[in-house]
Amino acid sequence: MNDSTNPETIRKRNKKKQETNEQRSKRLARERELKRQKRARETEQQHEERLQSIREGRKRKKMTETNSDRENRKNRKNQRRQAARKRTRKLKNRNVLKGRNINQQTRQDHEGREIEEAYVESDNTDSDSHPTRNSATTMSEEEISMLQDFRIKMENIRYNLCN
């Protein structure tokens, strides 16, 4: 090490190297909380100064980066965006599947009630040839899944066009 390095700094650095995962996570949580409290106590002027300093540091970093660094940064940014899009798609698909299950349950309940009502009506009437009608709102399972797939595709198209 450098002779001008403070021995206290070296001691802290060595302590960090030797800490366990549990100790590290506790230390990081403690540091995050201290930073949060410090930001909460700062005045508006201090807040603006801190943000300005961060912006200037980013500008300096971008100005000094090489082409390979720039490519790596852009690749990381694109990967983060792709991961975020995948997460949102998965959540949408889960919600759609949950919606399908709920729709399927309500549809089955509704169909069960219709069958019971038709059965009761046929018992109440003398005529045995009572045709049962499907309402315009009743859809088969295949039609519902096709409609849901269509909606997902339209959402993806709208999402891709907007971004």
Backbone as JSON, one array per atom type, in Angstrom:
{
  "sequence": "MNDSTNPETIRKRNKKKQETNEQRSKRLARERELKRQKRARETEQQHEERLQSIREGRKRKKMTETNSDRENRKNRKNQRRQAARKRTRKLKNRNVLKGRNINQQTRQDHEGREIEEAYVESDNTDSDSHPTRNSATTMSEEEISMLQDFRIKMENIRYNLCN",
  "N": [[0.83, -1.18, 0.0], [0.21, 2.31, -0.22], [2.32, 4.64, 1.42], [1.17, 6.92, 2.41], [-1.41, 6.28, 3.0], [-3.99, 6.17, 5.3], [-3.8, 4.4, 8.34], [-6.15, 3.65, 9.61], [-7.98, 3.56, 7.53], [-6.98, 1.41, 6.08], [-7.37, -0.62, 7.95], [-10.22, -0.67, 8.09], [-10.79, -1.4, 5.45], [-9.66, -3.98, 5.31], [-11.25, -5.24, 7.21], [-13.74, -5.21, 5.93], [-13.18, -6.94, 3.83], [-13.0, -9.37, 5.14], [-15.51, -9.95, 6.17], [-18.56, -11.84, 6.68], [-21.29, -13.03, 4.58], [-23.72, -12.49, 5.85], [-22.96, -10.52, 7.7], [-22.13, -8.58, 5.92], [-24.53, -7.97, 4.55], [-26.0, -6.87, 6.66], [-24.39, -4.64, 7.27], [-24.59, -3.18, 4.86], [-27.32, -2.64, 4.86], [-27.49, -1.03, 7.12], [-25.88, 1.13, 6.25], [-27.41, 2.02, 4.07], [-29.71, 2.92, 5.37], [-28.63, 5.0, 6.93], [-27.82, 6.74, 4.88], [-30.31, 7.31, 3.76], [-31.53, 8.68, 5.87], [-29.82, 10.86, 6.01], [-30.29, 12.09, 3.54], [-32.94, 12.77, 3.95], [-32.73, 14.75, 5.86], [-31.48, 16.84, 4.55], [-31.38, 20.18, 3.17], [-33.3, 22.09, 0.73], [-31.52, 23.44, -0.94], [-29.13, 22.02, -0.49], [-29.95, 19.6, -1.52], [-30.32, 20.2, -4.26], [-27.65, 20.86, -4.88], [-26.4, 18.4, -4.43], [-27.65, 16.81, -6.41], [-26.78, 18.2, -8.69], [-24.05, 17.76, -8.53], [-23.98, 15.0, -8.9], [-24.95, 14.86, -11.53], [-22.89, 16.21, -12.91], [-20.75, 14.49, -12.39], [-21.61, 12.22, -13.8], [-21.55, 13.25, -16.4], [-18.78, 13.77, -16.69], [-17.83, 11.16, -16.5], [-18.98, 10.01, -18.78], [-17.7, 11.51, -20.75], [-15.07, 10.68, -20.52], [-15.12, 8.01, -21.1], [-14.27, 5.11, -23.06], [-14.76, 3.81, -26.44], [-15.35, 1.07, -26.23], [-16.16, 0.94, -23.57], [-18.44, 2.52, -23.76], [-20.04, 0.97, -25.46], [-20.38, -1.3, -23.83], [-21.81, -0.13, -21.69], [-24.15, 0.67, -23.01], [-25.09, -1.84, -23.82], [-25.6, -3.05, -21.31], [-27.64, -1.35, -20.44], [-29.61, -1.87, -22.37], [-30.08, -4.58, -21.82], [-31.14, -4.4, -19.22], [-33.51, -3.05, -19.83], [-34.77, -4.96, -21.48], [-35.1, -7.04, -19.64], [-36.86, -5.82, -17.86], [-39.08, -5.47, -19.54], [-39.7, -8.16, -20.04], [-40.42, -8.97, -17.46], [-42.73, -7.41, -17.07], [-44.35, -8.43, -19.09], [-44.64, -11.09, -18.21], [-46.04, -10.65, -15.83], [-48.38, -9.53, -16.89], [-49.29, -11.71, -18.37], [-49.74, -13.54, -16.31], [-51.79, -12.22, -14.97], [-53.71, -12.26, -16.97], [-54.12, -15.0, -17.2], [-55.13, -15.51, -14.65], [-57.44, -14.02, -14.88], [-58.67, -15.48, -16.88], [-59.16, -17.87, -15.52], [-60.94, -16.96, -13.56], [-62.97, -15.99, -15.22], [-63.67, -18.38, -16.42], [-64.64, -19.84, -14.25], [-66.85, -18.25, -13.47], [-68.31, -18.4, -15.81], [-68.86, -21.14, -15.9], [-70.43, -21.34, -13.61], [-72.55, -19.73, -14.42], [-73.46, -21.13, -16.68], [-74.24, -23.47, -15.41], [-76.36, -22.53, -13.86], [-78.08, -21.76, -15.93], [-78.65, -24.23, -17.08], [-79.93, -25.49, -14.94], [-82.14, -23.77, -14.69], [-83.34, -24.17, -17.18], [-83.98, -26.84, -16.92], [-85.78, -26.74, -14.79], [-87.76, -25.19, -15.97], [-88.57, -26.9, -18.02], [-89.7, -28.88, -16.52], [-91.83, -27.5, -15.47], [-93.42, -26.9, -17.65], [-95.67, -28.37, -20.03], [-94.77, -29.2, -22.45], [-92.34, -31.2, -24.0], [-90.46, -30.65, -25.9], [-88.55, -28.35, -25.71], [-86.51, -26.02, -26.93], [-83.18, -25.13, -26.01], [-81.65, -22.02, -25.72], [-78.63, -20.4, -26.59], [-77.15, -17.61, -25.17], [-76.12, -14.43, -26.58], [-73.9, -13.57, -25.3], [-72.58, -15.76, -24.36], [-69.71, -17.66, -24.68], [-67.57, -20.07, -26.2], [-64.93, -22.04, -24.69], [-62.7, -22.16, -26.33], [-63.1, -19.94, -27.99], [-62.88, -17.91, -26.11], [-60.2, -18.19, -25.27], [-58.93, -17.63, -27.7], [-59.69, -14.96, -28.02], [-58.45, -13.81, -25.77], [-55.73, -14.28, -26.43], [-55.57, -12.7, -28.72], [-55.99, -10.18, -27.57], [-53.68, -9.96, -25.99], [-51.71, -9.94, -27.97], [-52.38, -7.56, -29.26], [-51.89, -5.74, -27.2], [-49.11, -6.05, -26.97], [-48.33, -5.1, -29.47], [-49.2, -2.44, -29.3], [-47.62, -1.66, -27.12], [-45.03, -1.97, -28.19], [-45.13, -0.09, -30.27], [-45.46, 2.29, -28.9], [-43.11, 2.54, -27.5]],
  "CA": [[0.0, 0.0, 0.0], [0.86, 3.61, -0.22], [2.72, 5.07, 2.76], [0.32, 8.01, 2.88], [-2.74, 5.78, 3.32], [-4.29, 6.19, 6.72], [-3.91, 3.04, 8.86], [-7.56, 3.38, 9.92], [-8.6, 3.19, 6.25], [-6.53, 0.05, 5.77], [-8.05, -1.51, 8.89], [-11.61, -0.8, 7.65], [-10.8, -2.15, 4.19], [-9.41, -5.39, 5.64], [-12.42, -5.75, 7.92], [-14.77, -5.46, 4.92], [-12.8, -8.13, 3.06], [-13.15, -10.59, 5.94], [-16.85, -10.12, 6.71], [-19.4, -12.88, 6.09], [-22.42, -12.51, 3.8], [-24.71, -11.94, 6.78], [-22.42, -9.26, 8.22], [-22.13, -7.64, 4.8], [-25.9, -7.5, 4.3], [-26.36, -5.99, 7.78], [-23.66, -3.38, 7.1], [-25.17, -2.46, 3.74], [-28.63, -2.14, 5.29], [-27.21, 0.09, 8.03], [-25.41, 2.26, 5.45], [-28.55, 2.53, 3.29], [-30.58, 3.66, 6.29], [-27.96, 6.26, 7.26], [-27.9, 7.61, 3.7], [-31.7, 7.75, 3.63], [-31.75, 9.7, 6.9], [-29.05, 12.05, 5.64], [-31.02, 12.75, 2.45], [-34.17, 13.33, 4.51], [-32.4, 15.95, 6.64], [-30.85, 17.9, 3.75], [-32.24, 21.28, 2.75], [-33.55, 22.12, -0.72], [-30.29, 23.86, -1.6], [-28.21, 20.88, -0.44], [-30.5, 18.6, -2.43], [-29.97, 20.63, -5.62], [-26.2, 20.74, -5.02], [-26.08, 16.97, -4.55], [-28.08, 16.36, -7.74], [-25.9, 18.82, -9.67], [-22.77, 17.05, -8.43], [-24.19, 13.68, -9.52], [-25.03, 15.08, -12.98], [-21.56, 16.54, -13.41], [-19.96, 13.27, -12.36], [-22.03, 11.38, -14.93], [-21.03, 13.86, -17.63], [-17.34, 13.51, -16.73], [-17.63, 9.74, -16.77], [-19.31, 9.77, -20.19], [-16.69, 12.16, -21.59], [-13.8, 9.96, -20.45], [-15.26, 6.59, -21.43], [-13.82, 4.7, -24.39], [-15.83, 3.23, -27.26], [-15.75, -0.23, -25.68], [-16.94, 1.23, -22.36], [-19.74, 3.03, -24.19], [-20.81, -0.19, -25.95], [-20.75, -2.1, -22.65], [-22.85, 0.6, -20.96], [-25.39, 0.58, -23.79], [-25.57, -3.23, -23.75], [-26.2, -3.25, -19.98], [-28.9, -0.6, -20.41], [-30.58, -2.63, -23.17], [-30.43, -5.81, -21.09], [-32.05, -4.01, -18.14], [-34.81, -2.76, -20.43], [-35.37, -6.22, -21.91], [-35.53, -7.76, -18.44], [-38.06, -5.14, -17.35], [-40.19, -5.8, -20.44], [-40.06, -9.55, -19.79], [-41.15, -9.03, -16.18], [-44.09, -6.87, -17.24], [-45.11, -9.4, -19.89], [-44.98, -12.22, -17.35], [-47.1, -10.21, -14.93], [-49.61, -9.41, -17.67], [-49.76, -13.06, -18.69], [-50.3, -14.11, -15.08], [-53.08, -11.57, -14.72], [-54.64, -12.76, -17.98], [-54.48, -16.37, -16.82], [-56.02, -15.41, -13.5], [-58.71, -13.55, -15.41], [-59.28, -16.61, -17.58], [-59.68, -18.8, -14.52], [-62.12, -16.34, -12.96], [-64.02, -16.0, -16.24], [-64.1, -19.76, -16.62], [-65.46, -20.21, -13.09], [-68.14, -17.56, -13.54], [-69.04, -18.95, -16.95], [-69.38, -22.45, -15.5], [-71.55, -21.09, -12.7], [-73.65, -19.19, -15.22], [-73.99, -22.24, -17.49], [-74.91, -24.38, -14.49], [-77.65, -21.92, -13.53], [-78.94, -21.83, -17.12], [-79.11, -25.62, -17.23], [-80.92, -25.71, -13.89], [-83.35, -23.02, -15.04], [-83.98, -24.84, -18.31], [-84.53, -28.08, -16.39], [-86.96, -26.38, -14.0], [-88.78, -24.75, -16.93], [-89.11, -28.06, -18.74], [-90.57, -29.57, -15.57], [-93.03, -26.7, -15.26], [-94.25, -26.87, -18.85], [-96.11, -29.68, -20.5], [-94.09, -29.53, -23.7], [-91.0, -31.77, -23.82], [-89.56, -30.15, -26.94], [-88.22, -26.96, -25.4], [-85.12, -25.8, -27.34], [-82.43, -24.22, -25.14], [-80.95, -21.03, -26.51], [-77.41, -19.82, -26.05], [-77.21, -16.16, -25.28], [-75.07, -13.84, -27.4], [-72.71, -13.33, -24.47], [-71.95, -17.03, -24.02], [-68.66, -18.01, -25.64], [-66.91, -21.33, -25.88], [-63.6, -21.88, -24.1], [-61.78, -21.9, -27.43], [-63.29, -18.55, -28.4], [-62.34, -17.05, -25.05], [-58.74, -18.21, -25.32], [-58.53, -16.89, -28.91], [-59.87, -13.54, -27.73], [-57.39, -13.4, -24.84], [-54.49, -14.24, -27.2], [-55.65, -11.52, -29.57], [-55.79, -9.0, -26.72], [-52.27, -9.92, -25.61], [-50.95, -9.51, -29.15], [-52.66, -6.14, -29.48], [-51.17, -5.01, -26.16], [-47.7, -6.06, -27.33], [-48.16, -4.19, -30.61], [-49.35, -1.09, -28.77], [-46.46, -1.41, -26.27], [-43.87, -1.8, -29.06], [-45.26, 1.14, -31.03], [-45.32, 3.44, -28.0], [-41.74, 2.64, -26.99]],
  "C": [[0.87, 1.25, 0.0], [1.18, 4.02, 1.22], [1.79, 6.16, 3.31], [-1.1, 7.55, 3.21], [-2.91, 5.69, 4.83], [-4.43, 4.75, 7.22], [-5.35, 2.66, 9.22], [-8.31, 2.94, 8.66], [-8.24, 1.76, 5.88], [-7.24, -0.95, 6.67], [-9.5, -1.74, 8.46], [-11.71, -1.63, 6.37], [-10.6, -3.64, 4.44], [-10.61, -6.02, 6.35], [-13.55, -6.07, 6.93], [-14.46, -6.71, 4.1], [-13.09, -9.42, 3.81], [-14.56, -10.83, 6.47], [-17.63, -11.21, 5.97], [-20.55, -12.22, 5.31], [-23.46, -11.86, 4.71], [-24.25, -10.6, 7.32], [-22.45, -8.18, 7.14], [-23.54, -7.08, 4.56], [-26.37, -6.57, 5.41], [-25.69, -4.63, 7.64], [-24.27, -2.55, 5.98], [-26.54, -1.88, 4.11], [-28.46, -0.93, 6.21], [-26.78, 1.33, 7.23], [-26.54, 2.87, 4.62], [-29.46, 3.39, 4.16], [-29.94, 5.0, 6.67], [-28.01, 7.24, 6.1], [-29.31, 8.16, 3.52], [-32.0, 8.86, 4.63], [-31.03, 11.0, 6.55], [-29.76, 12.82, 4.53], [-32.3, 13.4, 2.96], [-33.91, 14.63, 5.27], [-31.88, 17.1, 5.79], [-31.88, 18.96, 3.33], [-32.43, 21.22, 1.23], [-32.28, 22.5, -1.48], [-29.27, 22.72, -1.61], [-28.65, 19.79, -1.41], [-30.12, 18.94, -3.87], [-28.47, 20.51, -5.86], [-25.79, 19.28, -5.21], [-26.46, 16.45, -5.93], [-27.17, 16.93, -8.83], [-24.54, 18.11, -9.69], [-22.87, 15.68, -9.11], [-24.23, 13.83, -11.04], [-23.66, 15.36, -13.58], [-20.65, 15.31, -13.43], [-20.32, 12.33, -13.5], [-21.5, 11.92, -16.24], [-19.54, 13.59, -17.78], [-17.06, 12.07, -17.1], [-17.92, 9.42, -18.23], [-18.25, 10.35, -21.11], [-15.39, 11.36, -21.61], [-13.9, 8.5, -20.85], [-14.8, 6.31, -22.86], [-15.0, 4.12, -25.16], [-16.29, 1.89, -26.7], [-16.56, -0.04, -24.4], [-18.35, 1.68, -22.72], [-20.63, 1.88, -24.67], [-21.27, -1.06, -24.78], [-21.88, -1.44, -21.87], [-24.18, 0.5, -21.69], [-25.96, -0.83, -23.75], [-26.23, -3.52, -22.39], [-27.56, -2.56, -19.89], [-29.98, -1.35, -21.19], [-31.01, -3.9, -22.47], [-31.38, -5.51, -19.94], [-33.45, -3.74, -18.69], [-35.52, -4.04, -20.86], [-35.89, -7.0, -20.7], [-36.8, -7.13, -17.86], [-39.27, -5.46, -18.22], [-40.65, -7.23, -20.22], [-40.87, -9.69, -18.5], [-42.57, -8.52, -16.35], [-44.94, -7.81, -18.07], [-45.54, -10.58, -19.05], [-46.12, -11.85, -16.41], [-48.42, -10.08, -15.67], [-50.17, -10.78, -17.99], [-50.36, -13.73, -17.47], [-51.68, -13.53, -14.8], [-54.12, -12.06, -15.71], [-55.08, -14.17, -17.62], [-55.4, -16.38, -15.61], [-57.4, -14.98, -13.96], [-59.44, -14.66, -16.14], [-59.9, -17.58, -16.59], [-60.95, -18.24, -13.88], [-63.27, -16.36, -13.95], [-64.57, -17.4, -16.44], [-65.01, -20.2, -15.46], [-66.83, -19.54, -13.16], [-68.98, -18.09, -14.69], [-69.64, -20.3, -16.6], [-70.55, -22.29, -14.54], [-72.78, -20.63, -13.47], [-74.3, -20.3, -16.05], [-74.75, -23.22, -16.61], [-76.28, -23.85, -14.11], [-78.61, -21.99, -14.71], [-79.51, -23.23, -17.3], [-80.18, -25.93, -16.19], [-82.23, -25.01, -14.21], [-84.09, -23.7, -16.18], [-84.64, -26.13, -17.83], [-85.81, -27.8, -15.6], [-88.09, -25.96, -14.93], [-89.4, -25.93, -17.64], [-90.0, -28.88, -17.81], [-91.9, -28.83, -15.42], [-93.96, -26.69, -16.47], [-94.6, -28.28, -19.27], [-95.32, -30.13, -21.72], [-92.68, -30.06, -23.41], [-90.0, -31.22, -24.83], [-89.31, -28.66, -26.74], [-86.78, -26.72, -25.83], [-84.43, -24.81, -26.38], [-81.63, -23.29, -26.03], [-79.68, -20.61, -25.79], [-77.5, -18.32, -26.2], [-76.04, -15.66, -26.12], [-73.79, -13.62, -26.61], [-71.99, -14.61, -24.09], [-70.95, -17.39, -25.11], [-68.05, -19.34, -25.21], [-65.53, -21.04, -25.3], [-62.58, -21.52, -25.17], [-61.89, -20.45, -27.89], [-62.72, -17.59, -27.37], [-60.82, -17.02, -25.1], [-58.23, -17.49, -26.56], [-58.64, -15.39, -28.67], [-58.78, -13.03, -26.79], [-56.04, -13.3, -25.56], [-54.45, -13.0, -28.09], [-55.4, -10.25, -28.75], [-54.33, -8.86, -26.31], [-51.43, -9.42, -26.77], [-51.16, -8.02, -29.42], [-51.94, -5.28, -28.44], [-49.69, -4.93, -26.5], [-47.44, -5.12, -28.49], [-48.23, -2.75, -30.11], [-48.13, -0.73, -27.93], [-45.23, -1.15, -27.13], [-43.94, -0.5, -29.84], [-45.03, 2.36, -30.15], [-43.89, 3.61, -27.52], [-40.76, 2.74, -28.07]]
}
